[in-house]
Amino acid sequence: MQIRINKYISESGFCSRREADKYIEQGAVTLDGKRVEMGTQVSPGQVVRVFGEIISGKAESIIIVYNKPVGIVSTTDPAERDNVINAIGHPERIFPIGRLDKDSQGLLLLTNEGDIVNKILRVNNNHDKEYFVTVDKPVTTDFIKRMQGGIPILGVVTRKCEITQKGTNSFNIVLRQGLNRQIRRMCEYLGYNVTKLQRTRIMHIHLKDLKIGQYRNLNPEESETLYKKIANSVKTEEASAKKGKPAGKSSTAPKNSTVTKSQQAKPSPAKKERSASGSNFKSAKPAAGRKTSYNPKSKTQRRSR
């Protein structure tokens, strides 16, 4: 049975399907020694290499929950000393599902299963992500109302969201989109600065009592629920094919939302961000001298909050 080469690579756990497409475009992928093109099919017995490394077939699925500390960068790039892969030191090849700012902490999912990445992250699939936020001055009713209604940042008006005040200077916010440094930019537009940002939930998956710097496997119930929720989710490339244009690249405001030049907030420079089964929590430690075959020039492109 033949399989598309980008899917073959992502199912091996080497990288996501989107990253595999980039490697193919770069000419870094070969099939039986010959460079491949997009859409190339792989047959049983053929040898696939990425940057010269042989890629094996489908790996056993791994999805872990990691409580990322401040200072760790959500990238697989080995050139970044504080990359999340070194911080975790997982024995298998995994990569982040989305990103979390270097200055933020909390729940980050990592996997070796490329197919589920876009199904979880794609904005139109409406999957919740919840954050606990502390700001530098008291939260007001007007602040909450304006945040919930949408804030103009990066050339768009943010989608409506849910906010619950938790303290004088803190609140919970539930988002269903993931613009670059979204929460920080929304607060800055209203004259607030974020002093702490922690992601506490993605969909039905919570941090619970997982300590900072530790990771755990999804339990069977979490895994079963996750696969049910994403079963009908649209992947980015499928949505692109339906629309006939690249997905997730809109630079205009949603319909009926107008953003004037005077409304737009000035974007701040974007920052770089990339177990065996069991229920025990595991401390993530740097793996000194750990080898990696990732391309140092490759950087994950997912946007962060």
C-alpha positions in Angstrom: 0.0 0.0 0.0 1.4 3.4 -1.0 1.3 6.5 1.3 2.1 10.1 0.6 5.7 10.9 1.6 4.8 13.8 3.9 2.4 11.6 5.8 5.0 8.8 5.9 7.5 11.2 7.5 5.0 12.7 10.0 3.8 9.2 11.1 7.4 8.3 11.9 7.4 11.0 14.5 10.2 12.9 12.8 8.2 16.1 12.4 4.7 17.4 11.6 3.3 17.0 8.0 3.7 20.7 7.4 7.4 20.6 8.4 7.8 17.6 6.1 6.4 19.6 3.2 9.0 22.3 3.9 11.8 19.8 3.9 10.6 18.4 0.6 10.6 21.9 -0.9 14.1 22.4 0.4 15.3 19.3 -1.3 16.2 17.6 1.9 14.0 14.5 1.4 15.0 11.6 -0.8 13.3 8.3 -1.8 15.7 5.5 -2.7 18.5 8.1 -3.1 16.5 10.5 -5.4 15.1 13.9 -4.4 11.3 13.9 -4.1 8.5 16.3 -5.1 5.3 17.1 -3.2 2.8 14.3 -3.5 5.4 11.5 -4.0 4.1 8.1 -3.0 6.1 5.7 -0.8 5.8 2.0 -1.4 6.7 -0.8 1.1 10.5 -1.5 1.0 11.5 2.0 -0.2 14.0 4.0 1.8 13.1 7.5 2.8 15.8 9.9 4.1 15.5 13.4 5.6 18.8 15.3 5.7 20.5 11.9 5.1 18.8 10.1 8.0 16.7 7.1 7.3 13.1 7.5 8.4 11.4 4.4 9.8 7.7 3.6 9.5 4.8 4.6 11.7 5.8 4.9 15.4 3.7 4.1 18.4 1.7 7.2 19.3 3.1 9.4 22.1 1.3 12.4 23.5 2.6 14.1 26.7 1.6 17.0 28.9 4.4 19.3 29.9 4.3 22.1 32.4 6.7 24.5 30.7 8.7 26.8 32.8 9.4 30.5 31.9 12.6 30.6 29.9 12.1 27.4 27.9 11.6 28.0 24.1 8.9 26.0 22.3 11.1 24.9 19.5 12.9 21.8 18.4 15.8 23.8 17.0 19.1 22.4 18.5 20.7 25.8 17.9 18.5 27.2 20.7 20.1 26.2 23.9 16.9 26.4 25.9 14.8 24.4 23.5 11.9 22.4 24.9 13.4 19.1 23.6 16.5 19.5 25.6 14.5 20.6 28.6 12.3 17.5 28.6 14.9 14.9 27.6 12.3 12.5 26.4 13.7 9.2 25.1 11.6 9.3 21.9 11.6 11.9 19.1 8.7 14.3 19.9 7.8 17.9 18.9 5.4 20.6 20.3 1.8 20.9 19.4 1.7 24.7 19.0 3.8 27.1 21.0 3.9 28.9 24.2 5.9 32.2 24.7 9.3 32.0 26.3 8.0 34.4 28.9 4.9 32.2 29.6 4.5 29.0 31.5 2.1 26.1 31.7 0.5 23.4 29.6 2.3 22.4 26.4 1.4 19.2 24.5 4.1 17.3 22.7 3.7 14.3 20.4 5.4 12.2 17.7 2.1 12.0 15.8 2.2 14.7 13.0 -1.4 14.2 11.8 -3.0 15.4 15.0 -1.1 18.7 15.2 -3.2 20.8 12.7 -6.4 19.1 13.9 -5.8 20.5 17.4 -4.4 23.9 16.4 -6.5 25.0 13.4 -8.7 27.9 14.5 -11.8 26.8 12.7 -11.9 23.6 14.7 -12.8 25.8 17.8 -10.8 24.0 20.4 -10.6 25.8 23.8 -7.3 27.0 25.3 -7.5 28.4 28.8 -5.0 30.8 30.5 -4.6 32.4 33.9 -3.3 35.9 33.5 -2.0 38.5 36.0 -1.7 42.1 34.9 0.0 45.2 36.4 -3.1 47.1 37.5 -6.7 46.4 38.6 -9.0 44.6 36.2 -12.2 46.7 35.5 -15.6 45.8 34.1 -14.8 47.9 31.0 -11.5 46.0 30.5 -13.3 42.6 30.6 -16.1 43.8 28.3 -13.7 45.1 25.7 -11.4 42.0 25.8 -14.4 39.7 25.4 -15.8 41.7 22.4 -12.6 41.6 20.4 -9.4 43.7 20.2 -7.7 44.9 17.0 -4.2 43.4 16.8 -2.0 42.4 13.9 -4.5 43.6 11.3 -7.5 41.6 12.6 -10.0 41.9 15.3 -9.7 39.0 17.8 -12.5 36.5 18.1 -14.9 36.9 21.0 -13.6 35.1 24.1 -14.6 34.3 27.7 -13.1 36.0 30.7 -13.7 35.4 34.4 -12.1 37.7 36.9 -10.2 35.8 39.6 -8.6 38.5 41.6 -8.0 42.3 41.7 -5.3 42.0 39.0 -6.0 38.6 37.6 -8.4 36.7 35.3 -9.0 33.5 33.4 -9.4 33.8 29.6 -10.6 31.1 27.1 -9.4 31.5 23.5 -10.3 29.6 20.4 -7.6 31.2 18.2 -3.9 31.6 18.5 -2.4 34.8 17.2 1.2 35.7 18.0 1.4 36.8 21.6 -2.3 37.3 21.5 -3.1 37.9 25.2 -0.2 40.1 25.8 -1.1 42.3 22.7 -4.7 42.5 23.7 -3.8 43.7 27.2 -1.3 46.1 25.8 -3.9 47.7 23.5 -5.9 48.5 26.6 -3.0 49.9 28.5 -2.2 46.8 30.6 1.0 44.8 30.9 1.0 41.0 31.6 3.1 40.1 34.5 2.3 36.4 34.5 0.7 34.1 31.9 0.0 30.5 32.5 -1.8 28.1 30.2 -3.9 25.7 32.3 -6.0 23.8 29.8 -6.1 22.7 26.2 -9.6 21.3 25.3 -10.3 18.8 28.1 -6.7 18.3 29.1 -5.7 20.2 32.4 -2.4 20.7 34.1 -3.9 19.5 37.4 -1.1 19.1 40.0 1.7 18.7 37.5 4.6 20.6 38.8 6.6 23.1 36.7 9.2 21.3 34.7 7.5 17.9 34.9 5.7 16.0 32.2 3.3 13.1 32.1 1.6 10.9 29.5 -2.1 11.4 28.7 -4.1 8.9 30.6 -6.3 6.5 28.7 -9.5 8.5 29.3 -7.8 11.7 28.1 -6.5 10.0 25.0 -9.8 8.5 24.1 -11.6 11.8 24.5 -9.0 13.6 22.4 -9.3 11.3 19.4 -13.0 11.5 19.6 -12.9 15.3 19.6 -10.5 15.6 16.7 -12.1 12.8 14.6 -14.0 15.3 12.5 -11.6 18.2 12.8 -10.3 19.7 9.5 -6.6 19.6 8.9 -4.9 22.8 7.5 -4.2 21.3 4.1 -7.7 19.9 3.7 -9.2 23.4 4.4 -6.7 24.9 2.0 -7.8 22.5 -0.8 -11.5 23.4 -0.2 -10.8 27.1 -0.4 -8.2 26.9 -3.1 -5.8 29.1 -1.1 -3.3 28.9 1.8 -5.0 28.4 5.2 -4.4 30.6 8.2 -2.7 33.4 6.4 -5.5 36.1 6.4 -4.2 39.6 7.0 -7.6 41.2 7.0 -10.2 41.6 9.7 -13.1 39.1 10.0 -16.3 40.0 8.1 -18.1 42.9 9.6 -15.0 43.9 11.6 -13.2 47.0 10.5 -9.8 47.9 11.7 -8.5 51.4 11.0 -4.9 52.5 11.1 -5.6 54.4 14.3 -7.0 51.3 16.0 -4.1 48.9 15.2 -1.7 48.2 18.0 1.9 48.3 17.1 3.1 44.7 16.9 6.0 43.9 19.3 8.8 41.8 17.9 7.9 38.1 17.8 10.1 35.9 19.9 11.5 32.5 18.9 9.6 29.6 20.3 9.8 24.0 19.1 7.5 8.1 27.6 6.9 5.2 28.0 3.4 4.7 29.3 2.7 5.2 33.0 0.9 7.6 35.3 3.9 8.9 37.4 5.0 12.4 36.8 8.5 12.8 35.3 11.0 15.6 35.8 12.2 17.1 32.5 16.0 17.4 32.6 18.4 18.6 29.9 20.0 15.7 28.1 23.6 16.6 28.0 25.2 15.8 24.7 22.0 14.3 23.4 22.2 13.8 19.6 19.5 15.1 17.4 19.0 14.9 13.6 16.8 18.0 13.4 18.0 20.6 10.9 19.5 23.6 12.8 18.1 25.9 10.2 14.6 24.6 10.6 12.3 26.6 13.0 8.7 25.7 13.8 6.3 28.4 12.5 3.4 28.0 14.9 2.2 31.2 16.5 2.3 31.7 20.2 0.1 33.5 22.7 
